[in-house]
Amino acid sequence: MTPKPGAVFRLQAGAWGALLVLCVGLLGHAILFDPNVPFVGLGDGPDWIMAPPPKTADLIAVDPAAPPVYIFSKQFHVDDGGSEARLQGRALQRAALQLNGEPLATVPLGSSWKQGFEADLQGQLRAGRNTLRVSVINPTGPALLRLEIETTDGRVVTDASWRVAAGPSHPVHAEIATDIALNPESRLLPSPLEVPPSRALILALVFAGAAGIAWRNPRRLRRVKNTRWPSWTLATVTLFAKFASIPVGVGFDAPGHLAYIEFLLEFRALPTAAYGFSTYHPPLFYLLTSAWVGLFSAESHTMAGQVIYRAIPFFSGLANVWITAWVARRIWPGEGLRPSLAIGCVGLLPMNLYMSAYVSNEPLLAAWVSAALAVGTGIILSERVRPIALAALTGLLGAALLTKFTALGVAPIIIFFVALRAGWSEGHGPGRALAVFAGVGAGAGLIAGWFYLRNWRLFGDPLVWNLDVPGAATWWMRPGFHTPGWYLNFGEALGHPIFAGYASFWDGIYSTLWGDGLVGGMARASTRHGLWNDDFQLLTYPLALPVTLIIAVGAILLWRNSFAGDSIPRRLVLSMHTSVLFGLAFSLLWISLRLPFYAQAKAFYLLCGVLPLALASAEGLAATTRWASASASTSASTSASASFWRRALHCGWVGWLASFVVCIVLAHLG
C-alpha cells in the first residue's frame, strides 16, 4: 500500500541523513587512514617537502619494479651528542633513514605511511655537525617527506633548506609540497581580458537588444520563453555544427579510443586492458563504432569517415536533448518555462557540445543513463509497473554497464527508486520491491557481467584501470597528491581557464563545464586545436559565474521539492534525479582523491548526469526569472524610482542570459 506523505518525508530525511553520514565517514577514512589516498597537509607540524616537480603536464611513467629513489638530506648541529633527541616523521610512501652514514632504525606508528614513524636518537648524535639522509620511494607519485627532530638545542624540521636528489643526480633545494600550481604553459594562452574588444561588443549589443525587448514588450518575451521550439532548434543546430568538421584524432584520449576501434576491426576480438591506454574500458561503444565503420568501410581521414566515427557521440548528445524534453514535460506538465530551460541547458551546455563532437564513450553512456532515468521516471509516475518497462530499464542499465565503469555508481540508485515504487503500487509490499531490485539488477548484471568476469579472470580485478594493469608499467600525473587547499581554492578558471585544474578541484570542474578547458586533452599550448572560437569561449567563463550559482541554487530547490507535495510518485522521481546528481558528484570527489591528477577534475565525468543537471538548471533559472519578473511588476504603492530599478533588474537579467547563450553558440560554431 502507498504510505502517507508524512511517512515518506521521514523515510526521505532518514535516508539522506544516513547517506550523508556514510559519505562523510568514507571521506574521513580515505583522508586519514587509507594508504592508497595520498592526501597530506592536515594537522599542525612542519611542512611537507618534495623534489622540484617535473615541468610537464604529460604522463610520467614509472617502472613499479624499480621506482625512483629520492634522497632528502639535512645537516644540523648539536652541542651534546649524548643528550635526549627524538625524531618523528611521515613519508609518502616508504622511507629509509641514515644518520651520519649509518642506518637508523625507526619504529612505525601504525600500519601505513599515514601514521608515520619515530626514532630515539639519544646516543646516536655527534657533538657538532650531523647529517641525516632520508631515502623516499613513491611508485605512484612524487616522494614527499615531513619530519622533525626535537633536541635540547632546538628543533630540526623539514623546510626549503633541505637538499634532495633523485638517485645519483646533483642535490638541489627541496620545495614546500603544494598541489596548487599553474600549468607550465597556462600563461602562454590568452585570458578573457585579452579578447579583442570587438567580441565583447557583439555580446554587449546582444545584451542591449534583449534587455530592450524585455523593457518595451515584456508580454512578447513571456510568450517566447514559454515556447520550447527555440530551445530545440538552437540546440540541434549548435550540436550539428561540428559534426563533420573536426578530425577524428582530436579529442580526449582520442588516439586510445581509435586504437581500440582499429584493434576490433583488424582482429575481430576484444583487446585486454594491457593492450592500450583506453582498452580497459567496457567495449560497447567500441563494438558499435567498429561495426558502423566496418559496414561502410570508412577511412578515418576522409570526410565520410569523420561523420561515421562520430555518429554515435553526436546522436547520443542529441538524444540527451530529446530525452530531457520528454522527462521535463512529465515532471512539469502543462508548463512551458522550465521544460524550455531544461532543453536549452542540456542542448547548449558546453561540455555536452564539445564531448558530442569528439570520438568518446562519454556521450553514449550519458544517453543510456538519461534513457534509464526517463524509463524510471515513466515507471514511477505510471499507475502500474509494467514488466515491459522493467525489461527496458534492465536493458538500458546493462548497456550502460557495458559502456563505462561510471554506470556502476548510477544503476543501483535508479533500480532502488523503481523498486520502491513497485513495492508501493497495487497493494504490494517490501517483498515485491526486493524482487524488482534483485531482478533488474541481476538482469543488467547478466548483460554486462561477462566483461567484468573476463577482467577478473585475466587480472584478478573486475575493475582494472589503465594505470594499474598487473605486470605493466604504471604512470602518474601532476600533482600526484592532494592537500586541503586544492579543494578550497577557486578563481584561476575565471582569468586563465585553459588547464585551470592545476590550481584547484573547482577550477578544473568549472573550466571543463563551461568550455573545452583541457582543449581536447591536449597537454601543450602548441598542440591546441583551433576548432572552437577561442575568444567567445574565453568570454563564456566570466559570464557563466552567476549562472553557475543559480544552477547550484536550482539543485537545492529540486532537492527541497522532492520533500514537498502530496504526490508520492512525483517525490520519488525528484528524489531519484537528485540522488543520481549527488552520487555522481560524490564519486567525482572520491575519484579525485584516489587518482590525484589535475586532469581528474573534469566536469564531463558527470556527463551521464546531464539530465538531472538540466532539471536543476531549469529550476534555478526559472526561479530567478520569476523573481526578476516579480521585481519588475508594479503596484499603486510602488514609487517611480523603485519601479524603474526593479524593471531594470528584470531586463538586465534577460540581457545577461541572452548574451550568455549567444556567447556559447558562437564559441562552439567557431
MIKOL-580719 format. One record per residue (C-alpha): residue in three letters; x, y negated, z negated. Coordinates in steps of 0.2 Angstrom, whole numbers, padded with zeros to 4 digits, always signed. Layout:
# residues N
ALAXYZ
...
***
This chain:
# residues 670
MET+0000+0000+0000
THR+0005-0018+0003
PRO+0012-0026-0013
LYS+0006-0043-0018
PRO+0016-0059-0014
GLY+0022-0061-0032
ALA+0029-0044-0032
VAL+0038-0046-0016
PHE+0045-0063-0022
ARG+0053-0054-0037
LEU+0059-0040-0026
GLN+0067-0053-0015
ALA+0075-0063-0029
GLY+0082-0047-0037
ALA+0089-0041-0020
TRP+0098-0057-0016
GLY+0104-0058-0034
ALA+0111-0041-0033
LEU+0119-0044-0016
LEU+0127-0060-0022
VAL+0135-0051-0037
LEU+0141-0037-0026
CYS+0149-0049-0013
VAL+0157-0059-0027
GLY+0163-0043-0035
LEU+0170-0037-0019
LEU+0179-0053-0015
GLY+0186-0054-0033
HIS+0193-0036-0032
ALA+0200-0039-0015
ILE+0209-0055-0020
LEU+0215-0050-0037
PHE+0218-0031-0036
ASP+0218-0024-0018
PRO+0236-0022-0012
ASN+0230-0022+0006
VAL+0224-0040+0005
PRO+0239-0052+0005
PHE+0231-0066-0005
VAL+0243-0077-0016
GLY+0243-0093-0024
LEU+0232-0090-0039
GLY+0236-0095-0057
ASP+0250-0105-0065
GLY+0268-0102-0062
PRO+0282-0105-0049
ASP+0279-0107-0031
TRP+0279-0093-0019
ILE+0294-0094-0006
MET+0297-0087+0011
ALA+0309-0087+0025
PRO+0305-0101+0038
PRO+0291-0094+0049
PRO+0294-0090+0067
LYS+0289-0104+0078
THR+0277-0094+0088
ALA+0258-0091+0090
ASP+0262-0074+0098
LEU+0260-0057+0090
ILE+0275-0051+0080
ALA+0279-0033+0082
VAL+0286-0023+0068
ASP+0293-0005+0068
PRO+0284+0002+0052
ALA+0299+0015+0050
ALA+0312+0000+0049
PRO+0304-0016+0044
PRO+0315-0031+0042
VAL+0323-0035+0025
TYR+0323-0052+0019
ILE+0336-0056+0005
PHE+0332-0071-0006
SER+0347-0077-0017
LYS+0350-0090-0031
GLN+0365-0095-0041
PHE+0362-0101-0058
HIS+0372-0104-0074
VAL+0370-0099-0092
ASP+0381-0104-0107
ASP+0380-0087-0116
GLY+0379-0071-0106
GLY+0373-0061-0121
SER+0358-0072-0125
GLU+0340-0067-0123
ALA+0333-0068-0105
ARG+0318-0061-0096
LEU+0313-0060-0078
GLN+0296-0059-0071
GLY+0291-0059-0053
ARG+0280-0053-0039
ALA+0285-0049-0021
LEU+0274-0046-0005
GLN+0276-0031-0004
ARG+0292-0022-0010
ALA+0307-0029-0019
ALA+0324-0023-0025
LEU+0335-0034-0036
GLN+0353-0036-0038
LEU+0361-0046-0052
ASN+0380-0051-0049
GLY+0381-0037-0036
GLU+0374-0023-0047
PRO+0357-0015-0045
LEU+0344-0022-0058
ALA+0331-0011-0064
THR+0313-0018-0065
VAL+0298-0012-0074
PRO+0282-0013-0064
LEU+0267-0021-0072
GLY+0254-0012-0063
SER+0251-0001-0048
SER+0253-0013-0034
TRP+0263-0029-0030
LYS+0249-0040-0036
GLN+0253-0035-0054
GLY+0272-0039-0052
PHE+0287-0033-0061
GLU+0298-0038-0075
ALA+0316-0035-0082
ASP+0325-0038-0098
LEU+0342-0047-0093
GLN+0349-0048-0111
GLY+0367-0042-0110
GLN+0367-0042-0091
LEU+0371-0060-0088
ARG+0388-0068-0087
ALA+0393-0084-0096
GLY+0394-0096-0082
ARG+0388-0093-0064
ASN+0376-0079-0060
THR+0370-0073-0043
LEU+0353-0065-0041
ARG+0348-0057-0025
VAL+0330-0050-0021
SER+0328-0039-0005
VAL+0310-0040+0000
ILE+0301-0029+0013
ASN+0284-0033+0020
PRO+0280-0022+0036
THR+0263-0031+0039
GLY+0268-0049+0037
PRO+0281-0062+0030
ALA+0291-0057+0015
LEU+0286-0068+0000
LEU+0293-0070-0017
ARG+0288-0078-0033
LEU+0300-0076-0048
GLU+0305-0084-0064
ILE+0319-0081-0077
GLU+0317-0088-0095
THR+0334-0090-0103
THR+0339-0100-0119
ASP+0346-0113-0107
GLY+0330-0116-0097
ARG+0320-0108-0083
VAL+0325-0102-0066
VAL+0311-0102-0054
THR+0308-0099-0035
ASP+0308-0115-0025
ALA+0315-0123-0010
SER+0333-0122-0017
TRP+0334-0103-0014
ARG+0343-0096+0001
VAL+0335-0082+0012
ALA+0342-0072+0026
ALA+0335-0058+0037
GLY+0347-0044+0036
PRO+0365-0049+0041
SER+0359-0066+0048
HIS+0366-0083+0041
PRO+0356-0088+0025
VAL+0345-0104+0026
HIS+0335-0113+0013
ALA+0319-0105+0009
GLU+0302-0113+0011
ILE+0287-0115+0000
ALA+0275-0102+0006
THR+0259-0110+0014
ASP+0246-0104+0026
ILE+0241-0122+0030
ALA+0251-0127+0045
LEU+0250-0134+0063
ASN+0251-0123+0078
PRO+0268-0125+0086
GLU+0260-0133+0101
SER+0244-0141+0095
ARG+0251-0158+0096
LEU+0256-0156+0114
LEU+0237-0155+0118
PRO+0226-0170+0119
SER+0214-0176+0105
PRO+0197-0183+0106
LEU+0204-0200+0103
GLU+0215-0199+0119
VAL+0200-0195+0130
PRO+0198-0208+0144
PRO+0185-0222+0139
SER+0175-0218+0155
ARG+0170-0201+0147
ALA+0164-0209+0131
LEU+0155-0222+0141
ILE+0145-0209+0150
LEU+0139-0202+0133
ALA+0135-0220+0127
LEU+0124-0223+0142
VAL+0115-0206+0139
PHE+0113-0211+0121
ALA+0106-0228+0125
GLY+0094-0221+0138
ALA+0087-0208+0127
ALA+0086-0220+0112
GLY+0077-0232+0124
ILE+0064-0220+0130
ALA+0061-0215+0112
TRP+0059-0233+0107
ARG+0047-0238+0122
ASN+0037-0222+0123
PRO+0038-0210+0108
ARG+0022-0201+0114
ARG+0030-0196+0130
LEU+0045-0190+0121
ARG+0034-0179+0109
ARG+0026-0171+0125
VAL+0044-0167+0132
LYS+0051-0160+0116
ASN+0036-0148+0114
THR+0039-0140+0131
ARG+0050-0125+0132
TRP+0054-0126+0151
PRO+0068-0139+0150
SER+0077-0129+0137
TRP+0075-0113+0148
THR+0081-0122+0164
LEU+0096-0131+0157
ALA+0102-0116+0148
THR+0101-0104+0163
VAL+0109-0117+0175
THR+0123-0120+0162
LEU+0126-0102+0159
PHE+0126-0098+0178
ALA+0138-0112+0182
LYS+0154-0102+0179
PHE+0148-0085+0184
ALA+0159-0083+0199
SER+0172-0097+0197
ILE+0183-0090+0183
PRO+0197-0077+0187
VAL+0194-0060+0179
GLY+0210-0061+0170
VAL+0206-0076+0160
GLY+0198-0074+0143
PHE+0201-0067+0125
ASP+0211-0051+0126
ALA+0206-0050+0145
PRO+0222-0040+0150
GLY+0217-0027+0137
HIS+0199-0026+0142
LEU+0204-0024+0160
ALA+0217-0011+0156
TYR+0203-0001+0148
ILE+0192-0003+0163
GLU+0206+0002+0175
PHE+0210+0017+0165
LEU+0192+0023+0166
LEU+0192+0020+0185
GLU+0208+0029+0188
PHE+0207+0044+0176
ARG+0188+0046+0173
ALA+0192+0049+0155
LEU+0192+0039+0139
PRO+0209+0032+0133
THR+0214+0034+0115
ALA+0217+0019+0103
ALA+0236+0022+0105
TYR+0235+0018+0124
GLY+0232+0000+0125
PHE+0229-0016+0115
SER+0210-0015+0117
THR+0207+0004+0119
TYR+0202+0006+0100
HIS+0185-0002+0104
PRO+0170+0009+0106
PRO+0168+0012+0125
LEU+0150+0007+0131
PHE+0154-0010+0138
TYR+0169-0002+0147
LEU+0159+0013+0154
LEU+0145+0002+0160
THR+0158-0011+0168
SER+0168+0003+0176
ALA+0153+0011+0183
TRP+0147-0005+0190
VAL+0164-0009+0198
GLY+0166+0008+0205
LEU+0148+0008+0213
PHE+0153-0007+0223
SER+0172-0003+0225
ALA+0175-0021+0219
GLU+0193-0028+0218
SER+0195-0040+0203
HIS+0205-0053+0213
THR+0190-0056+0225
MET+0175-0067+0223
ALA+0163-0052+0223
GLY+0174-0043+0210
GLN+0174-0058+0199
VAL+0155-0058+0199
ILE+0154-0039+0197
TYR+0167-0038+0182
ARG+0157-0052+0173
ALA+0140-0047+0177
ILE+0137-0038+0160
PRO+0143-0053+0150
PHE+0133-0065+0160
PHE+0117-0056+0159
SER+0120-0052+0141
GLY+0122-0071+0137
LEU+0106-0074+0147
ALA+0097-0060+0138
ASN+0100-0068+0122
VAL+0091-0084+0128
TRP+0076-0074+0133
ILE+0076-0063+0118
THR+0077-0079+0107
ALA+0062-0087+0116
TRP+0051-0071+0113
VAL+0056-0070+0094
ALA+0054-0089+0091
ARG+0037-0088+0098
ARG+0032-0073+0087
ILE+0039-0082+0072
TRP+0031-0099+0076
PRO+0016-0095+0086
GLY+0007-0110+0094
GLU+0021-0122+0091
GLY+0032-0129+0104
LEU+0046-0139+0095
ARG+0055-0125+0085
PRO+0054-0112+0099
SER+0061-0125+0111
LEU+0075-0130+0100
ALA+0079-0111+0097
ILE+0080-0108+0116
GLY+0091-0124+0118
CYS+0103-0119+0104
VAL+0107-0101+0110
GLY+0107-0106+0128
LEU+0119-0121+0125
LEU+0129-0115+0111
PRO+0147-0117+0117
MET+0153-0100+0110
ASN+0139-0091+0120
LEU+0143-0101+0135
TYR+0161-0098+0136
MET+0160-0080+0130
SER+0147-0076+0143
ALA+0159-0082+0156
TYR+0174-0070+0151
VAL+0176-0051+0153
SER+0172-0046+0135
ASN+0162-0034+0125
GLU+0155-0048+0113
PRO+0141-0054+0123
LEU+0134-0036+0126
LEU+0135-0032+0108
ALA+0125-0049+0105
ALA+0112-0043+0117
TRP+0110-0026+0109
VAL+0109-0034+0091
SER+0097-0048+0097
ALA+0086-0035+0106
ALA+0086-0024+0090
LEU+0081-0039+0080
ALA+0067-0043+0092
VAL+0061-0025+0091
GLY+0062-0025+0072
THR+0053-0042+0072
GLY+0039-0034+0083
ILE+0038-0019+0072
ILE+0037-0029+0056
LEU+0024-0041+0062
SER+0013-0027+0070
GLU-0002-0019+0062
ARG+0005-0002+0064
VAL+0023+0005+0065
ARG+0023+0015+0082
PRO+0035+0029+0085
ILE+0040+0022+0102
ALA+0045+0006+0094
LEU+0056+0016+0081
ALA+0063+0026+0096
ALA+0068+0009+0105
LEU+0076+0002+0089
THR+0086+0018+0087
GLY+0092+0017+0105
LEU+0097-0001+0104
LEU+0106+0001+0087
GLY+0115+0017+0094
ALA+0121+0007+0109
ALA+0127-0007+0098
LEU+0137+0005+0088
LEU+0145+0011+0104
THR+0149-0007+0109
LYS+0159-0014+0094
PHE+0163-0010+0076
THR+0154-0025+0070
ALA+0137-0017+0073
LEU+0141-0006+0058
GLY+0138-0021+0047
VAL+0122-0026+0055
ALA+0112-0010+0059
PRO+0109-0005+0041
ILE+0101-0022+0037
ILE+0089-0021+0052
ILE+0084-0002+0048
PHE+0081-0007+0030
PHE+0068-0020+0033
VAL+0060-0010+0046
ALA+0059+0005+0034
LEU+0052-0007+0021
ARG+0038-0012+0032
ALA+0035+0006+0037
GLY+0033+0011+0018
TRP+0021-0003+0015
SER+0010+0000+0030
GLU-0006+0010+0032
GLY-0005+0016+0014
HIS+0012+0024+0015
GLY+0024+0023+0001
PRO+0043+0025-0003
GLY+0044+0042+0005
ARG+0039+0035+0022
ALA+0052+0021+0020
LEU+0066+0033+0016
ALA+0061+0044+0030
VAL+0061+0030+0043
PHE+0078+0023+0036
ALA+0085+0041+0037
GLY+0078+0045+0054
VAL+0083+0029+0063
GLY+0100+0029+0055
ALA+0103+0047+0060
GLY+0096+0044+0077
ALA+0108+0029+0080
GLY+0122+0040+0072
LEU+0119+0054+0085
ILE+0120+0042+0099
ALA+0137+0034+0094
GLY+0144+0046+0081
TRP+0154+0056+0094
PHE+0166+0042+0096
TYR+0169+0039+0078
LEU+0171+0058+0076
ARG+0184+0058+0090
ASN+0194+0044+0081
TRP+0194+0054+0065
ARG+0199+0070+0074
LEU+0214+0061+0083
PHE+0219+0049+0070
GLY+0211+0054+0053
ASP+0202+0037+0053
PRO+0185+0034+0062
LEU+0188+0015+0062
VAL+0206+0015+0069
TRP+0212-0003+0074
ASN+0225-0008+0087
LEU+0237-0014+0073
ASP+0237+0002+0063
VAL+0237+0016+0075
PRO+0246+0031+0067
GLY+0264+0033+0074
ALA+0263+0017+0085
ALA+0272+0000+0082
THR+0262-0012+0071
TRP+0261-0031+0073
TRP+0255-0046+0064
MET+0252-0064+0067
ARG+0255-0080+0058
PRO+0252-0084+0044
GLY+0252-0066+0038
PHE+0245-0070+0021
HIS+0232-0082+0013
THR+0230-0095-0001
PRO+0215-0103-0008
GLY+0220-0119+0002
TRP+0216-0111+0018
TYR+0198-0108+0013
LEU+0196-0125+0005
ASN+0203-0136+0019
PHE+0194-0144+0034
GLY+0197-0158+0046
GLU+0210-0153+0059
ALA+0197-0147+0071
LEU+0190-0165+0072
GLY+0206-0173+0078
HIS+0216-0158+0086
PRO+0203-0144+0089
ILE+0214-0133+0100
PHE+0222-0120+0089
ALA+0215-0128+0074
GLY+0213-0111+0065
TYR+0231-0113+0059
ALA+0225-0127+0047
SER+0211-0118+0039
PHE+0197-0105+0040
TRP+0184-0118+0043
ASP+0194-0127+0056
GLY+0195-0110+0065
ILE+0177-0107+0065
TYR+0172-0125+0070
SER+0184-0126+0084
THR+0178-0109+0092
LEU+0159-0113+0088
TRP+0158-0129+0097
GLY+0171-0126+0111
ASP+0184-0114+0118
GLY+0196-0119+0103
LEU+0208-0104+0107
VAL+0207-0108+0126
GLY+0203-0091+0131
GLY+0215-0083+0119
MET+0230-0091+0127
ALA+0243-0094+0114
ARG+0253-0108+0123
ALA+0248-0125+0129
SER+0257-0122+0145
THR+0245-0107+0149
ARG+0229-0117+0145
HIS+0217-0115+0159
GLY+0208-0130+0166
LEU+0191-0121+0169
TRP+0182-0132+0157
ASN+0181-0151+0157
ASP+0193-0154+0143
ASP+0188-0172+0140
PHE+0170-0168+0136
GLN+0174-0153+0127
LEU+0186-0163+0115
LEU+0172-0176+0113
THR+0160-0162+0108
TYR+0169-0158+0092
PRO+0166-0175+0083
LEU+0148-0176+0090
ALA+0145-0159+0083
LEU+0149-0163+0064
PRO+0131-0169+0060
VAL+0123-0155+0070
THR+0134-0143+0060
LEU+0127-0149+0044
ILE+0110-0149+0050
ILE+0111-0131+0055
ALA+0118-0127+0038
VAL+0103-0135+0030
GLY+0092-0126+0043
ALA+0099-0109+0037
ILE+0094-0114+0019
LEU+0077-0119+0024
LEU+0075-0102+0034
TRP+0080-0093+0019
ARG+0069-0103+0007
ASN+0054-0100+0019
SER+0057-0081+0018
PHE+0051-0083+0000
ALA+0035-0093+0004
GLY+0018-0089+0011
ASP+0005-0075+0009
SER+0011-0066+0025
ILE+0022-0052+0019
PRO+0027-0046+0036
ARG+0032-0064+0041
ARG+0043-0065+0025
LEU+0051-0048+0029
VAL+0055-0055+0046
LEU+0063-0071+0040
SER+0072-0060+0026
MET+0079-0049+0040
HIS+0086-0063+0050
THR+0094-0072+0036
SER+0101-0056+0029
VAL+0109-0052+0045
LEU+0116-0070+0046
PHE+0123-0069+0028
GLY+0130-0051+0031
LEU+0140-0057+0047
ALA+0146-0072+0038
PHE+0152-0062+0023
SER+0160-0049+0035
LEU+0170-0063+0044
LEU+0176-0070+0027
TRP+0181-0052+0022
ILE+0190-0048+0038
SER+0200-0064+0037
LEU+0206-0058+0020
ARG+0211-0041+0026
LEU+0219-0047+0043
PRO+0226-0064+0038
PHE+0230-0071+0055
TYR+0225-0088+0061
ALA+0216-0080+0076
GLN+0204-0070+0065
ALA+0194-0086+0061
LYS+0184-0085+0077
ALA+0166-0090+0077
PHE+0162-0078+0091
TYR+0164-0064+0079
LEU+0147-0070+0074
LEU+0140-0070+0092
CYS+0129-0055+0088
GLY+0120-0066+0075
VAL+0116-0079+0088
LEU+0098-0075+0087
PRO+0096-0079+0068
LEU+0108-0093+0070
ALA+0097-0101+0083
LEU+0082-0099+0072
ALA+0092-0108+0058
SER+0097-0121+0070
ALA+0079-0124+0076
GLU+0073-0125+0058
GLY+0086-0138+0053
LEU+0084-0148+0069
ALA+0065-0148+0068
ALA+0066-0154+0050
THR+0077-0168+0055
THR+0067-0173+0070
ARG+0051-0173+0059
TRP+0059-0183+0046
ALA+0066-0196+0058
SER+0049-0197+0066
ALA+0040-0199+0049
SER+0053-0213+0045
ALA+0048-0221+0062
SER+0030-0221+0058
THR+0022-0237+0051
SER+0008-0242+0039
ALA+0000-0258+0034
SER+0011-0259+0019
THR+0027-0257+0028
SER+0037-0273+0031
ALA+0043-0278+0048
SER+0061-0275+0043
ALA+0058-0258+0036
SER+0048-0253+0051
PHE+0062-0258+0063
TRP+0075-0249+0054
ARG+0065-0233+0052
ARG+0061-0233+0070
ALA+0079-0237+0075
LEU+0084-0222+0064
HIS+0072-0211+0074
CYS+0078-0217+0091
GLY+0096-0216+0086
TRP+0094-0198+0081
VAL+0086-0194+0098
GLY+0100-0203+0107
TRP+0113-0194+0097
LEU+0105-0177+0101
ALA+0104-0181+0119
SER+0122-0186+0121
PHE+0127-0171+0112
VAL+0118-0159+0124
VAL+0124-0168+0139
CYS+0142-0168+0132
ILE+0141-0149+0130
VAL+0134-0146+0148
LEU+0147-0157+0156
ALA+0161-0149+0146
HIS+0155-0132+0152
LEU+0152-0137+0170
GLY+0170-0143+0172
***
